[in-house]
């Protein structure tokens, strides 16, 4: 039997994940809000969120023989890692999560893993609004992730955060050969907002609608978000960190002047960060 309050929490977790949040952030927000779990207590952990995001029961299926008995005398059970066949029974019970949403989450998990392996980032999602660009700023020359550093000065007011290629120096050895290849932290948000508005301002509704016909569940979910925003016909004036999580795949730093924003609808907007002028590629 589906408990409405618990189902609401499950749906929130799935949609929060697809909106760009990580399991740690989701767990912390649920704890802060005092949202009860299945046992009535608000003791959420990232590992709990991860298991929920992979649980096929939420889409109405059940996977049989995920564990098996090793010793019938002690009743010791082990996780089935291929020792015995497993059987998936589809539509076994009422679903809480739509099948396409569940599949979109699995594709998003795979996307994040592949992104981290490609760029050498430690991870793709960080907690807090101050860290939404972490793991997403990428060097256009060597493909490595940028890291944020603090440039100090005698005057504390002159200190600033900048982004530098992590591959510039590895254990004292210079790797990435690009010089003066950095981005001021304060430049990222305005450039992102300009790029997103440029994308939404163009008449992409027809393109996105047609793309949905061939899209996998994850891209389909993202295209719906772009369509919803575009159909509102409202210019985004204020920077909102959740927009980075929801719409941005990566920002590639090409040189001192050019930032290339890759969005999750597979569009690319090239920005002149000196003049904040964008061009869709």
C-alpha positions as CSV (number, residue, x, y, z in Angstrom):
1,X,0.0,0.0,0.0
2,X,1.3,3.4,-1.0
3,X,1.6,5.9,1.9
4,X,1.0,9.4,0.4
5,X,3.4,11.3,2.6
6,X,6.2,8.7,1.9
7,X,5.5,8.7,-1.8
8,X,5.8,12.5,-1.8
9,X,9.2,12.3,-0.3
10,X,10.3,9.6,-2.8
11,X,9.2,11.7,-5.7
12,X,11.0,14.7,-4.3
13,X,14.2,12.8,-4.0
14,X,14.0,11.6,-7.6
15,X,13.3,15.0,-9.0
16,X,15.9,16.7,-6.8
17,X,18.5,14.4,-8.2
18,X,17.4,15.1,-11.8
19,X,17.6,18.8,-11.0
20,X,21.3,18.4,-10.4
21,X,21.6,17.8,-6.6
22,X,23.7,15.1,-5.2
23,X,22.8,12.4,-2.6
24,X,24.7,14.2,0.2
25,X,22.9,17.5,-0.4
26,X,19.5,15.8,-0.7
27,X,20.0,13.9,2.6
28,X,21.1,17.1,4.4
29,X,18.2,19.1,3.2
30,X,15.7,16.4,4.3
31,X,17.3,16.3,7.7
32,X,17.3,20.1,8.0
33,X,13.6,20.2,7.2
34,X,12.8,17.4,9.6
35,X,11.3,15.2,6.8
36,X,10.5,11.8,8.4
37,X,11.7,8.6,6.8
38,X,9.9,5.2,6.7
39,X,10.5,4.7,10.4
40,X,9.2,8.2,11.3
41,X,12.7,9.6,12.1
42,X,14.6,12.2,10.1
43,X,17.9,10.4,9.9
44,X,18.8,10.6,6.3
45,X,22.1,9.5,4.9
46,X,23.6,9.8,1.4
47,X,23.8,6.0,1.2
48,X,20.1,5.8,1.9
49,X,19.4,8.2,-0.9
50,X,21.6,6.2,-3.3
51,X,19.7,3.0,-2.5
52,X,16.4,4.7,-3.0
53,X,17.5,6.0,-6.4
54,X,18.4,2.5,-7.6
55,X,15.4,0.7,-6.1
56,X,13.3,-0.8,-8.9
57,X,10.3,-1.2,-6.5
58,X,9.5,2.5,-6.9
59,X,8.7,2.0,-10.6
60,X,6.4,-1.0,-9.8
61,X,8.9,-3.8,-10.5
62,X,10.5,-6.3,-8.2
63,X,13.9,-8.1,-8.8
64,X,13.8,-11.5,-7.3
65,X,16.8,-13.3,-5.7
66,X,19.0,-10.2,-5.1
67,X,20.3,-12.1,-2.1
68,X,20.6,-15.8,-1.4
69,X,21.2,-18.2,1.5
70,X,24.8,-19.3,1.9
71,X,24.2,-21.5,5.0
72,X,20.8,-22.9,5.8
73,X,21.8,-23.8,9.3
74,X,23.0,-20.3,10.2
75,X,20.6,-18.6,7.7
76,X,23.5,-16.5,6.5
77,X,22.6,-14.5,3.4
78,X,24.8,-12.9,0.8
79,X,24.3,-10.3,-1.9
80,X,23.8,-12.0,-5.3
81,X,26.6,-10.7,-7.5
82,X,26.1,-13.1,-10.4
83,X,26.3,-16.4,-8.5
84,X,22.6,-17.1,-9.2
85,X,20.2,-15.9,-11.8
86,X,17.9,-12.9,-10.9
87,X,14.4,-12.5,-12.2
88,X,12.7,-9.1,-12.9
89,X,8.9,-9.0,-12.5
90,X,7.6,-5.9,-14.2
91,X,4.4,-4.1,-13.0
92,X,4.2,-6.2,-9.9
93,X,2.6,-3.5,-7.8
94,X,1.5,0.1,-8.1
95,X,4.4,2.5,-8.9
96,X,5.4,5.6,-7.1
97,X,7.8,6.8,-9.7
98,X,7.0,6.8,-13.5
99,X,9.1,4.3,-15.4
100,X,10.7,7.0,-17.6
101,X,11.7,9.1,-14.5
102,X,13.3,6.0,-12.9
103,X,15.2,5.3,-16.1
104,X,16.2,9.0,-16.4
105,X,17.8,8.8,-12.9
106,X,19.8,5.8,-13.9
107,X,21.1,7.6,-17.0
108,X,21.9,10.6,-15.0
109,X,24.0,8.5,-12.6
110,X,25.9,7.1,-15.5
111,X,26.4,10.5,-17.0
112,X,27.9,11.9,-13.8
113,X,30.2,8.9,-13.4
114,X,31.4,9.3,-17.0
115,X,31.9,13.0,-16.6
116,X,34.1,12.6,-13.5
117,X,36.2,10.0,-15.3
118,X,36.6,12.2,-18.4
119,X,37.6,15.4,-16.6
120,X,39.4,14.1,-13.6
121,X,37.0,15.9,-11.2
122,X,36.7,14.4,-7.7
123,X,32.9,14.5,-8.1
124,X,30.3,16.4,-10.0
125,X,27.9,17.6,-7.3
126,X,28.9,19.7,-4.3
127,X,26.8,20.9,-1.4
128,X,25.7,24.6,-1.2
129,X,25.0,27.3,-3.6
130,X,28.5,28.6,-3.5
131,X,29.8,25.5,-5.1
132,X,27.5,24.9,-8.1
133,X,30.3,25.5,-10.6
134,X,32.7,23.1,-8.9
135,X,33.5,20.2,-11.2
136,X,31.9,21.9,-14.2
137,X,34.6,24.4,-15.3
138,X,36.7,22.6,-17.8
139,X,40.0,23.4,-19.6
140,X,39.5,23.7,-23.4
141,X,43.1,22.7,-24.0
142,X,43.8,19.6,-21.9
143,X,40.2,18.7,-20.9
144,X,40.9,18.7,-17.1
145,X,38.7,20.3,-14.5
146,X,39.5,23.7,-13.1
147,X,39.8,24.3,-9.4
148,X,39.0,27.4,-7.5
149,X,41.9,29.2,-5.8
150,X,42.2,32.3,-3.7
151,X,44.7,34.9,-4.9
152,X,45.9,36.8,-1.9
153,X,47.0,40.4,-1.7
154,X,48.3,42.7,1.0
155,X,45.0,44.4,1.0
156,X,42.3,41.9,2.1
157,X,39.8,43.7,0.0
158,X,41.9,42.9,-3.1
159,X,41.7,39.1,-2.5
160,X,39.7,37.2,-5.1
161,X,38.7,33.7,-6.1
162,X,39.9,32.5,-9.5
163,X,39.6,29.3,-11.4
164,X,42.7,27.6,-12.7
165,X,43.4,24.4,-14.6
166,X,44.2,21.6,-12.1
167,X,46.5,20.0,-14.7
168,X,48.8,23.0,-14.8
169,X,51.1,21.5,-12.1
170,X,51.0,17.9,-11.0
171,X,53.5,17.2,-8.2
172,X,55.7,20.1,-9.4
173,X,55.6,19.1,-13.1
174,X,54.0,21.5,-15.5
175,X,51.4,19.7,-17.6
176,X,48.9,22.1,-19.3
177,X,50.9,24.6,-21.4
178,X,48.4,27.4,-21.5
179,X,49.5,30.7,-19.9
180,X,47.3,33.2,-18.1
181,X,44.5,30.7,-18.4
182,X,42.2,31.6,-15.5
183,X,38.7,32.8,-14.9
184,X,37.6,35.3,-12.1
185,X,35.0,33.6,-10.0
186,X,32.7,36.7,-10.2
187,X,32.6,36.4,-14.0
188,X,31.0,32.9,-14.1
189,X,27.5,33.7,-12.9
190,X,26.8,36.7,-15.1
191,X,28.2,34.9,-18.2
192,X,26.1,31.8,-17.4
193,X,22.9,33.9,-17.1
194,X,23.7,35.7,-20.3
195,X,24.3,32.4,-22.1
196,X,21.1,30.8,-20.7
197,X,19.0,33.8,-21.6
198,X,20.5,33.8,-25.1
199,X,19.5,30.2,-25.5
200,X,16.0,30.7,-24.2
201,X,15.5,33.9,-26.2
202,X,16.0,32.1,-29.5
203,X,13.0,30.3,-30.9
204,X,14.1,26.8,-29.9
205,X,10.6,25.5,-28.8
206,X,10.1,23.7,-32.2
207,X,13.6,22.2,-32.1
208,X,13.2,21.0,-28.5
209,X,9.7,19.6,-29.2
210,X,10.9,17.7,-32.2
211,X,14.0,16.4,-30.4
212,X,11.8,14.8,-27.7
213,X,10.5,12.3,-30.3
214,X,14.0,10.7,-30.5
215,X,15.3,11.5,-27.0
216,X,16.1,9.0,-24.2
217,X,14.3,9.4,-20.9
218,X,17.0,11.7,-19.4
219,X,17.2,14.1,-22.4
220,X,13.4,14.0,-22.6
221,X,13.2,15.1,-19.0
222,X,15.7,17.9,-19.6
223,X,14.0,19.1,-22.8
224,X,10.7,19.4,-20.8
225,X,12.5,21.8,-18.4
226,X,13.9,23.9,-21.2
227,X,10.5,24.0,-22.9
228,X,8.7,25.0,-19.6
229,X,11.2,27.9,-19.1
230,X,11.1,29.0,-22.7
231,X,7.2,29.1,-22.8
232,X,7.1,31.4,-19.8
233,X,8.6,34.1,-22.0
234,X,10.3,35.7,-19.0
235,X,13.8,37.0,-19.1
236,X,15.9,35.6,-16.2
237,X,17.3,38.7,-14.5
238,X,18.6,37.4,-11.2
239,X,21.2,34.7,-10.9
240,X,19.9,31.5,-9.3
241,X,22.3,28.7,-8.4
242,X,19.6,26.1,-9.0
243,X,19.6,27.1,-12.7
244,X,23.2,26.0,-13.0
245,X,22.4,22.6,-11.5
246,X,19.3,22.2,-13.7
247,X,20.5,23.4,-17.1
248,X,24.4,23.5,-17.3
249,X,26.5,20.5,-18.3
250,X,29.9,22.2,-18.3
251,X,31.6,25.5,-19.1
252,X,34.7,25.2,-21.2
253,X,37.4,27.8,-20.9
254,X,38.9,28.3,-24.3
255,X,41.2,31.3,-23.7
256,X,41.3,34.6,-21.8
257,X,38.2,35.9,-23.7
258,X,36.0,32.9,-24.6
259,X,33.8,30.7,-22.4
260,X,31.8,27.9,-24.0
261,X,28.7,26.9,-22.1
262,X,27.4,23.4,-22.8
263,X,23.8,23.0,-21.7
264,X,21.9,19.8,-21.0
265,X,19.7,20.1,-24.1
266,X,23.0,19.5,-26.0
267,X,23.2,23.2,-27.1
268,X,26.4,25.2,-26.9
269,X,26.6,29.0,-26.3
270,X,29.9,30.7,-26.8
271,X,30.4,33.8,-24.7
272,X,32.8,36.6,-25.0
273,X,33.4,37.1,-21.3
274,X,34.9,40.6,-21.8
275,X,31.8,41.9,-23.4
276,X,29.2,39.2,-22.3
277,X,28.1,38.7,-25.9
278,X,26.8,35.2,-26.7
279,X,26.6,33.1,-29.9
280,X,24.8,29.8,-30.2
281,X,26.8,27.0,-31.8
